[in-house]
Amino acid sequence: MPTAASARPDRAPVARARLLRTLPALPRLLIVTQCAFNIGFFAVLPYLADHLGGALGLAGWLVGLVLGLRTFSQQGLFVVGGALTDRYGPRPVVLAGCALRVAGFVWLAFAGATWSVVGSVLLVGFAAALFSPAVETEMARQAVRHEEATGIDRTRVLGLFSAGGQAGALIGPVLGAALLAGGFRVACLAGAAVFVVVLAAHWRLMPDTRAEAPRTRTPRSGLRDDVRQLMRHRAFLALCLAYSSYLLAYNQLYLALPAELDRSLGSQAALGWLFALSSALVVVGQLPLARQVSARLSHPAALRCGLLVIAASFGTAGALLPVGGIAPALAFVVLLTLGQMLVVPAARAWLPDLVEDRRLGFSTGALSSLSGLVVLAGGAPAGALLARGGALPWAVLAAVPLLGLVAVGRAVRRGSGISR
């Protein structure tokens, strides 16, 4: 239940600081290091394609292949990191992810041959496939415990976690642009240094949560049993479909948005500013929005609202095409980001109610990996559709999150133990 404090007007910076101070040490550590992790990552990633095609002279198709391999080694292998988290606890998996990210960035800094670049990029991606599911799993678990202890809705804590990550995504490219004055190698080594700090923080401060309640834990099942159980879990699969519809729609920031800017402005010069706007909206608005939503909506209802807003982002952009200029792109980014701010915390908050705690890590990873496969399958049809131009592609893409609404309904009907 929301507390009386949740009904008061929210002053975003003060509220974020107050909530962060009230959290136990472990979730505070996870939020701060998530921000630092993204700073180090985004100090390098936005400039990787230019480095590969420019300094290293790789062909365009090869640059695309390398970037695709990085995405696959990260998003596609989240389920591995989640399964390892369930078996060994988050601490060793987080530490391994940080160590591999340091090694990957140092390797990338000195990589010259194609095989070396591919190897370093795969290592960088796999590092996140370990770190991110482990951190997200423990953050969800800690948010549920904090809700039980204080009455503060878990979506507010998870919203603060999202805002911390987006703050890192906002700061990282600025830091990277400054570091590039010394060359791409300097940016990579600086990114590696950030991950050394994150590694040291987790080594020093992150407890081994496997020992917290040994008597209440059921015996661990094997990976095959985990997969079999989740494939029979219709509520979880329905949530995966709903989340996939969001992720496929959100991926249009990288496909539909550049295409629209080329059409309306003749260049993609405004792309960086629009990405910065998206990150800034999350940093500033995530916690106030989560506070209002948690006081009024259940997790499934918040997920539905987010999907509706995302559908509206495509519909509005399509309707504004005759206006021209930056208006369609701006409306698309603002509404899509608002939808993301509703969907992501709601899905993460709902997941612990649908799956067993001992399978939470595997389920967290599987949610991302299955959604990533949907995005991979839907990317080519979306690209072909956008090549037609006009309002039709935007109308068709608006239907994607609407299909997710059906999946949310199935998850509610099939789910058990939903707390709200």
URSULNOR-V109277 format. One record per run of one state. SS is the DSSP state (@ for helix, = for strand, . for the rest). FROM is the first residue (numbers start at 0). TO is the last residue. If there is no record, write none. Layout:
SS|FROM|TO, SS|FROM|TO
This chain:
.|0|2, @|3|6, .|7|10, @|11|21, .|22|23, @|24|41, .|42|43, @|44|52, .|53|58, @|59|75, .|76|76, @|77|87, .|88|88, @|89|109, .|110|112, @|113|149, .|150|152, @|153|181, .|182|182, @|183|204, .|205|207, @|208|210, .|211|221, @|222|230, .|231|232, @|233|252, .|253|254, @|255|264, .|265|269, @|270|295, .|296|297, @|298|318, .|319|325, @|326|353, .|354|355, @|356|385, .|386|390, @|391|413, .|414|419
